Amino acid sequence: MRRGLALGLAVGLAVLATLAVAGPASAHNQIISSTPSSGQTLTELPSEFRIVTNEALLDLDGQGRGFAFEIRDAAGRFYETGCVTIADATMSTPTALGAPGAYTVIYQLVSADGHTVSGEIPFTWAPSGSVTASTGTASPATCPGSTVAAQAPSSGTGSDGTRNSTVPLADVLWIGGVLLAVALAVVVTLVITTRRRRG
């Protein structure tokens, strides 16, 4: 009975350690809405392109360092100003689009936990009336007067249809922590079992 109790205690400690280490990794901001949304067909130009997350974004210096909000068409031309407005849990940028067709929002933001999250949101531009098309630029724009260097978001595919990723180093660290916690639980279990056998 004591051996079973010791084994249960060791497993419980391992679970608690795993939750403690894995908790921060799951604390990255999650997108709860966006304009445009993934796969949406826009027939009118919205007042702004916007991404809303589940908690406040981290903009320590007030200059949007670590943030990016790019709009790219299928030909690879960009239609953003490079200026990103960050307000609580929302980031936004002025709107401009070129000819009708497929476009992609490319974003990068800094979560409340300090981790960088980036990804892509595909959408289609199909104006219902006559609209003056922007010419776009060959490369991402830099906000006038900004001292922050342009970002280069990386991406992966999320479960909601958007493409997103977090900083790889953060993932490596928490996975390593989980493995360490499991290894520690195994060692504790072996030590307790060995002592019981000797007794």
Order of alpha helices (4+ residues) and beta strands (2+ residues): alpha-beta-beta-beta-beta-beta-beta-beta-beta-beta-alpha
